[in-house]
Amino acid sequence: MTVSAIAPMTGWYDYSEVARSILIAIAASYAALDLAGRVAAASGRPRAAWLSGGAVAMGIGIWAMHFKGMLAFHLPVPIKYHLPTFLTALLVAIFASAVAMYVASREKMGWREALNGSVIMGAGIAALHYIAMAAMRLPAITRYSPLLVTASLLLAVLFSLIALLMAFDLREETRWTVPRRIGSGIVMGLAVSAMHYTGMAAARFIPSPPPDFSHAVSISAVGNNAIGIVTLIVLVAAMVTSSVDRRTMTEVERLNQELERRVLERTSQLTAANDALTESEERFRRLVEALPDALYVHSGGKIVFVNPFGIRLLGAQQPEQLVGKDILEIVHPDYRDLIRQRIQRCYETGTASSPQECFLVALDGSSVQVESAGFPINWKGLPAVEVVARDIKERKRAEQAVREWQLRLELAQRVGLRIGLWEWDMVADTVVWSDETYRQWGFSRDDFSGRGEDARLRIHPKDKLLVEGAVQTVRSGGSEFSAQYRVVRPDGTMCWIDAHGVAIPAGSPRMVGIGIDITDQKKNEQSLQEAKAELARVSRIVTMGELTASIAHEINQPLAAVAANASASLHWLAVQPPNLDEARQAMTNAMNEANRASGVIDRLRTLLKKVPPQLRPVDVNEVIRDVLALAQGELVTGGVTTRTELTPDLPTVLGDRVQLQQVVLNLIMNAIDAMINIKDRPRTLLIRSATNAEGVLVEVHDSGKGLNTDQVSRIFDSFFTTKPDGIGMGLSISRSIVEAHGGRLWAVPGSLHGAIFQFVLPSADKNA
Amino acid sequence: MTEPQSIVFVVDDDASIRKALDSLIRSVGLTVQLFGSAQEFLQAKKPNVPSCLILDVRLPGISGLDFQRKLAESKIFIPIIFITGHGDIPMSVCAMKAGAVEFLTKPWREQDLLDAINVAIEGDAARRQQEKEISALRDRLEWLTPREREVLPLVVSGFPNKQIAAEIGTSETTVKVHRGQLMRKMGADSLPDLVRMAERLGIPDAKP
């Protein structure tokens, strides 16, 4: 290089200016970073405004920094500046800043954008620098060191890249943004300055003739400072604007967030309300569907809605089968007028109609009894009536059942089962009675207060405790009341009542029940004892009936003798001369026979007499002999040989002579019957009496057909008989007589054949 | 002891009845003989005079009705008057069918008994008379030849001689001879007389 032959001029720096230039670079960098954030945050026209404003501010900042840096360089020659070039440099700076800002404010920044941006920006800055250098007018030729120029270019691009990355990273407003931005601004400012001063270092000023100074100006110290100040003002203005905007933005953002929060809140409220509404609607729908009553909505006379039960009630499967029909079409013809009026009234008055029993017509034509009520409603904006119809078939059936039960009860009462009904409030002590209960207690509906205490006065004194006990059972938690008691009516008559009640669990303590008039039954029980005695007597008579032949014989025999003797006597007196001896003899005979006859009759009469049993000392042997005398004829007829083995001096027993005679007679008659068909052996009757440990023992042996095991166990049962024409009462009555005397009666098979009936009676001294 | 004209037997197990009957029957002049049981009666020797039996239906060991049957079987044709303590219709029917004279229920009316006794004794006397006549007739019947006995039923049945001859294969004249012998031997005065005799002998009508 030829120029190198000439020594370059030596320049120096005014270091305070350098510091100022660096300060401007840092301020510009900070502003750039700050504004890049603003650009990124804005969009549309504001974005363009921010972008251009930022680019101008930053461009001016960079330009001013260069300018300051150049002014800080002093050469031994005066330096002037070509103004148009200088201004061009400013435009380039602004352009480069705009590119940088654009790139940094993009939503995304890939490596490609970053590199392109940094190359353009770096190139711009470099261009600014060298254009600005070119604006220098001084008496020297500027020579550039290619190495340093290249280095300055690379630095410009590198620093641009770093700046872009920093700016991109810092555009979001976060907590640490400002300190980091300050740090970044410092780094960037230093970087820009470094590039500048590197570029400056690349220049060598070779002294030469003065150049054309046209359009060139000299920058005075005042101008120099003014540029710095103006630049700072621009930058500060930009930063303040940015800050204000940022604050506004933050406020807007806060408001936005607040708004958003409120919107969210409101939305969730609305959603919840909506859900609740949906849920409620769902619940209502399910209710309507599950309703055990039929629901029909009709509007303008047509059915518009029907619930599932309403569908089933009329025998339909689908709502479509009913919806659209005339409402009166499903009403039984007999009720159509009535229902029409009711619907009319419903519409007119706007009030619900009262429940009404009527019949609907199912699809198959059958009638359905319901109880229905209508409610005026709005259906899709139109007046409608909602009809609730309840199937009352079951209720009707229950009512029918109650009526039928009542009929049964009445029937039961008509046929003589006297069942009274009652209900008793145990707290208020009030009763409700049926007619029969009134009759049982001897009250009439007019003269009874309805108070339990008034009724209880009529309970027989002897039964009061019993009734109170039964009531107490219920009061202390029992569920059933049961008592048999007497009620004494004012007229002195008595009514036996068999009362049963149940406590009603619900509500206040209450009982319902029935009272059965068992007076007759009780009377029967009372007369049973009398009947038993009467039965015994009748049984005796029956036995006597069997004895008729014998008895007639017993009586007729002496009577015949009396008559014959009397006749004979008359004849003896009639002969001439009267045979007085014979006559006397005959009369004596007649008298004896008459006595004999009366003896027989006496015995019979005691046996048949209706006298209550009397306990007297009785000689059992005497009883046996009396009975044998009575049965003598029967024994003879039956071909029975009678033998007695009566132990003398038996202890007396305390008993009823007649009843004991009945027992012996019964055993003897049975013995005769048992032997009636015996042909192959003697018919013998043996009667023995003896004393044993229990008292007096009597045995009746026969040689008859005997008893088998089954018979032994049953012969004492009532109505058991082995005789073709027997009634089966004799032994049963005999046993009860013996047992009533404190004794026992039993049968054992005879040793060879026949049977032995035995009974023991406690002796009188033992009894005493 | 001379034989009485008639005799009344009494069989009754009741002594007082026997005693009463004894007195009663004797008081009307009849002879009476008493027995306590059927057995005693059967074993006793009875004079062959018209008699009757007063019998109690109910006797120890054997009933009156059975005893009645037993007497009939033994060809003892004594008229029986039954007395009973209590009569019943089947029993009396049974007794009357078997030939009882009377069935009296105790206490009987005195006259009924005495009437019955009279009837019975008269009956017995008549029976004895008849028995005597029949045995006389039987003796005469014994005298007839076999041919005459053959002819007898035909004659009493009213057949003419000619038909009888044809029946037995002989001549009318022979029949006339038989007939004459027959009448003579039997001691019959006329044909109706002969017919009565045949009836009493129990000769049945002949059937041609």
Chai-1 contact restraints between the chains, C-beta under 6 A:
chainA,res_idxA,chainB,res_idxB,connection_type,confidence,min_distance_angstrom,max_distance_angstrom,comment,restraint_id
A,A549,B,H86,contact,1.0,0.0,6.0,A-B,restraint_1
A,A552,B,G85,contact,1.0,0.0,6.0,A-B,restraint_2
A,A552,B,H86,contact,1.0,0.0,6.0,A-B,restraint_3
A,H553,B,G85,contact,1.0,0.0,6.0,A-B,restraint_4
A,H553,B,H86,contact,1.0,0.0,6.0,A-B,restraint_5
A,N556,B,G85,contact,1.0,0.0,6.0,A-B,restraint_6
A,N556,B,K106,contact,1.0,0.0,6.0,A-B,restraint_7
A,N556,B,P107,contact,1.0,0.0,6.0,A-B,restraint_8
A,Q557,B,D14,contact,1.0,0.0,6.0,A-B,restraint_9
A,Q557,B,G85,contact,1.0,0.0,6.0,A-B,restraint_10
A,L559,B,P107,contact,1.0,0.0,6.0,A-B,restraint_11
A,A560,B,K106,contact,1.0,0.0,6.0,A-B,restraint_12
A,A560,B,P107,contact,1.0,0.0,6.0,A-B,restraint_13
A,A561,B,S16,contact,1.0,0.0,6.0,A-B,restraint_14
A,A561,B,I17,contact,1.0,0.0,6.0,A-B,restraint_15
A,A561,B,A20,contact,1.0,0.0,6.0,A-B,restraint_16
A,A563,B,P107,contact,1.0,0.0,6.0,A-B,restraint_17
A,A564,B,A20,contact,1.0,0.0,6.0,A-B,restraint_18
A,A564,B,L21,contact,1.0,0.0,6.0,A-B,restraint_19
A,A564,B,L24,contact,1.0,0.0,6.0,A-B,restraint_20
A,N565,B,A20,contact,1.0,0.0,6.0,A-B,restraint_21
A,S567,B,L24,contact,1.0,0.0,6.0,A-B,restraint_22
A,S567,B,E110,contact,1.0,0.0,6.0,A-B,restraint_23
A,A568,B,S23,contact,1.0,0.0,6.0,A-B,restraint_24
A,A568,B,L24,contact,1.0,0.0,6.0,A-B,restraint_25
A,A568,B,S27,contact,1.0,0.0,6.0,A-B,restraint_26
A,H571,B,S27,contact,1.0,0.0,6.0,A-B,restraint_27
A,H571,B,V28,contact,1.0,0.0,6.0,A-B,restraint_28
A,W572,B,S27,contact,1.0,0.0,6.0,A-B,restraint_29
A,A586,B,S23,contact,1.0,0.0,6.0,A-B,restraint_30
A,N589,B,K19,contact,1.0,0.0,6.0,A-B,restraint_31
A,N589,B,A20,contact,1.0,0.0,6.0,A-B,restraint_32
A,E593,B,S16,contact,1.0,0.0,6.0,A-B,restraint_33
A,V636,B,P60,contact,1.0,0.0,6.0,A-B,restraint_34
